[in-house]
């Protein structure tokens, strides 16, 4: 990280990091919030950055544009360092779907190629691949939607015509976390590319792209990264930059992008070539501020600290939910768990429970035929007890 992100941590951050983080989250004043797998609440400093931008833009127009742009470039460099990538491999994107389409529309597909992916993917990591069927590409969906991906089955489905394997790090409904390192090895052993939809894992679980050689990655910032909607990150491994066609281009795709008169169509030699036009400046600046919270915790307590905290809370939640009368459906092994806990309450409609929970100041969602609670590091035991209390109340009604 650059010097901008190295700071002297406060005593609270060093001694009570999760309480410190909680103090940064205004949402806790009203809600026990368990919907980070959908749309996360903004930290206070992030909301303040949006307000500051609005004031600057209202009072000064574009006078501060170079400052804003420099801040976004700093985020690119810091995010790259955090993920073990080169800044030239990082693109700023409006959402995960856009990042997936960078690869889906950019690969030079040939008739007879095929794509392999597990069943149960979120539509964003399915539809862009299905779109390639118009080019004669076969899409092989392996397994059943209600079961965890079987990597042996995926391995068996890959053949000499498989151009790419695509998968989500964490299942959006089940919360099942893939062994990405193993799946990348399987794909690469058969000369296939690998795309990772990282939106349900990035922020909680560390990734080192120098050690886990995925070819492409995308993640929006509005879930576990606690950023606003409309701002995210994509990764394109440097060796693919020249072969991955730029399907969406604009003034910002080229070198000397600000030389508008007599502009030449000479694409940037970095992943920034996929940033065709003007950026969502306010969204990226806000996301930058959110990421700083993560970096502060990681620098003070280590790269695995957030993941271990979340997994500990999930273990506690599972026990409390069982005691309250719910039936949790989570992976047995900790290595496959995430921040997502799917559960059922016998005889209770998930949508009815969600409304009952809202009435009690608890936020969950309905996914996978059940109730989904997605737990973050700043949540605490009191939040979990509030959720369990609603379960107990509804189960007995």
N, C-alpha and C positions, 0 to 999 in steps of 0.2 A: 504494500500500500504506500501511497505517497505520504509526505509529511503532513498533508492536510488531514489525514485520517488517523495519524498517530497523535494521541493526546494523553495527558495524565488522567487516568481514570479516577473517578470520585470514590470516596470510601464506600458509598452505597453500592456502586457498581462492583467493586471488589468483594465486598462482604455479603451483600444480598442482591445478586444480579437480577433475580426474577421479580423481586419486589421493586427494584429500581426500574426495570422494564415496564412493570405494571403501572408505575407512576407516570409513564410517558403516554398512557393509553386512556384518553377521556371516556371511552366507551364503558369502562368498568364502573363508572359512577351510576350507571343505570342498568346495564345488562351483564348477565353471564353469557358471554358471546362465544358460540361454538359453530360458526359458519364460515371459517377461514377458507374452506375448500370451495366456497362459492365466491363471495366478495368480502374482503377483510375490512375492518374499521381502520381509519387512518390514525397513526400516532399524532400526538399533539404537535411536535415539531414539524411534521409533514403538512398538517393543516395550516400551520403558521407560514410555511414556505409558499403555499398556494396563495394565502392572503397577501404576503409580501409581493409576490409576482403580480397579483392583480393591482395592487397599489402602484407598483413601478410602471406597469403597462398603461394604467389609466393616467398617471401624472406625467410620464416621460416618453410614451410611445416606444420606439425601438432604440432609444439612446443607450440602454443597457444591454442590447442584443449580444454584443461581443462577450460580455461577462456571462450571460446565460449560456451562450454556446461553449465557452470555456469550461463552465461547470459540467455541462453534458459530456464534454470530452474527458474531463477528469473522472466522471462516473464510468466511462468506457474503460479507461485504464485500470481503475480500481476493481471493477467487476472482473476484468480479465485476470488480474493478479489473484483475486479471490478464487476463481474457478480454474486456475492453472492454465490459462490460455494466453495468447498474444492479443493485444488490443486490435491488431489488424484483422482478427478473426471474429470480432464482435460487431454486430449491427444493432442499432436501436430500432425497435419495431413497435407498431401500435397494439399488437395482440399476438397470441400464440398461433392463431390461424394463419396470419400473415407470414410468420416465421416458418410454418410447415410448408406453405406454398412456395417459399423461396426454393426449397429442395424439390417439392413435387412438380413444380412447373419448370424448374431449371435443369433437371437431369435430361440428358439426350436419350430418352426412351426409344426403344426399337420394338417393332412387332415381335411378339414371342417372349419378351421380358416378363418377369413376374415380381410381385411385391408380397412379402409375408408379414403378417401382423397378428397379434392375439385377438381373440374375440373379446367383446366388451369394451372396446376403446371408445372414448368420448368422440362424438361426431367430427370434431375438428381434426382428429387424427385418423379419420376414416375417409371422409368425403374427398379431400384433396387427392388421395391415392385412387379412389374409385373413378375420379375424373379422368385418370390416365387410361382407362379402358378404351376411350375413343381412339387412342393411338395403338391399340392392339396389345395392351398390357393386361396381364391377368393379376387379379388381386386375390390372394389366398388368406382367408380368415381362419385361424387355427384355434380349435377348442370350442368350449361353450361359454356363453356370457356369464353364467352363474358360478363358474369355477375359476380358480387361479390359473394363470398361464402355465402351461407345461413346457419347459424349455426343451425337453427331449422331443416332444411333438413338433415344436417349432423347428428344431434342428433337422428332423426327418423331412419337413416340408420344403426345406431349402435345397435347390438343385443348381445345376450349372447355368440356368436361365434367371436365377434370382438376382435382381439388381440391388434390391434394398430390403432390409428388415426395419420395421418401424414399431415402436412400443412406447407406452407411457411408463415413466419411472414408478408412479403410484397410481393405482386404479382409482378413478374419481368416485366410484360408488363403494367398492369393496375395501378400499384402503390398502390393498395388497401391494407391497413394495418389491419390485423385481430385483434380482441379482443382475444388475446392469453389466458388471464386469464379465460375468459368464456369458451373457447374451451377446455382448460385443465380440467376445472371442469366438463364439459359435458362428456369427455372421462373417467375420473376417476370415475364419478358417476356410470358408467356402467362397471367398472373394466377393462377398456382398457388402454393400454400404450399410451403415446403421444410423437411423434417425431416432433421437430421444425427445419425446414430449415431456419436458421437465417441470411443467407448471405445478403439479401437486407434490413435488419434492424439494424444489430449489428454495432455499431459505431455511428449511429445517435440517436437511441432510447435506453434508458436504460432498463436493465432487471435485476431483482433480483431473482435468481433461488431458493433462500430461500423462497420467497413469491409466485413465479410462478413455481409450481413444475413439469415442464416438465421432462420427463424421459430421453430423449436424445436430443441432439442439435448438429448442425454442421454449420460452417461458414468458408469460405475461407477469406483471408485477403486482396484480391486484388481489392475489390470494395470500400465500404464505409469506411473501415479501412485504406485505402490509403497505403496498403502494396504491396509487389511484388506477382506475381502469384507463386503458388506452396507452400504456407505456410498458415496454418489456424489452427482452434481450433475445437475440438469436446468435448462434455460433455456427460458423462455417470453417471447417479446418482448412488451413492455408493452401494445402495441396489441391483443394477442389475449387479454388476461386476462379481459375481460368476455364475450367470445364463446366462449371455450373452457370448456365445461361441466365442473364439478367432479363426477366420477362417484363418487369415493370421498371421503366427508366424515367428520369427527369433531370432537371437542371443540377440536382445535387448528386447525381450518380457519377459525375465525371471529375477528373482532375481539374484544378483551377475553376472550381464550380462557381465562383463569384465573378468570373470574367465573362459577363453576359454577352457583351458585344463580340462577335466573331468567335463564339464558343465552338470548341471542337469536341466531337464525340469520341472521347478518350477515357474509358472507364477507369475509375479509381482502382488501384491494385490492392484494395482492402475490402472487407465485408461492408464497409460504408457505401459501396456501390449499390447496395440493395435499399438504401435510404433515398428514395427517388426525389422527394421534394421536402418542403418545410416540415420540421419536426413538431411533435406535440410538446412544445417547449415547457409549458407549465407542468405537464404530466411527468416528463423526464426529470425536471428539477425537483418535483415532489418525491418521485421514486428515489432519487439520489439521497434525499434527506432520510427516507425510510431505511435505505441500505446502511446508512451510517450507524443506526442503532444496532444492526446485526454485527457490523464490523467492530463496534465497541465491545460487545459481549465476547466475540470470538477472540479478539486481541487480549482480553483480560482473562478468559477462562478456557480457551482452546477451541479448535475447529469442530470438535464433537460435542461441545457442551450443550448446544441448543437441541440437537437430536436426542441426547440422553435425557434431557429435561422433559421433552415432549413424550418420549416413550415411557418414562416413569409416570407421568400424568395419565397416559393412556392405560397403563396397568392398573392404576388406582381407580380410574373411571370404570373399567370393566368390572372390577370387584364391587364397587358401589352400585352399579346398575344391576348386577345380578342380585344383590341383596334387596334391591328395591322392587324386584319382580320382572325385570326386563331380560331379554335373551340376547346378549351381545354376539355378534358374528365378526370376529376378528381373527387374523392368522394366529396360529398357535405359537409360532416361532417369532421371537423378538426381531430377528433380522429381516422379517418380511412385514413387520408392522410399520405403521406410519402414524400421522396425527389424526387419522380418520377412524372413527368407531361407528360401525353400523349396528343397529340393534332393533329388535322387535319387542312389542308389548302384546302378549296374547289377547286377542279380541279387540284391540285398539287400532283404529285407522291412523296411519302415519300423519296424514294431513290434519286430522283432528288433534293429535298430540302436539303437532307444531303450533297450532293456534293456542292450545292450552298452555304450552310453554311460554309463548309470547305474553300471554296474560300474566304470567308469573315472573316476567323479566328475564327469560332464558331464550336464546336464539339457536335453533337447529334448522335443519332442512330435511327434505324427503328425497331420498335417492335409493336406487337399487331395490325398490319394493319395501324399504324400511325407513327408519329414522337415522339420519347421519349427523353425528356430532364431530366436528373437526376442531381439535384442541391445539392451542398454541402455547408457547413457552411462558407467556405472561399470565395465562390462566393459573388459578391456584385451587387449593382444596375447597375453599368456600364456594367457588364457581361449580365445582363438581358436586358438592353437596346440594346446591340449589337445583341442579339438573336431576339428581337422584330423588329429591323431594317431589319434583313434579311427576316423575315416573311413579313414585309410590302413591301419590294422590290420585293419578289417573287410573292406575291399575286397580285401585280399591273402589273406584266410583261405580 
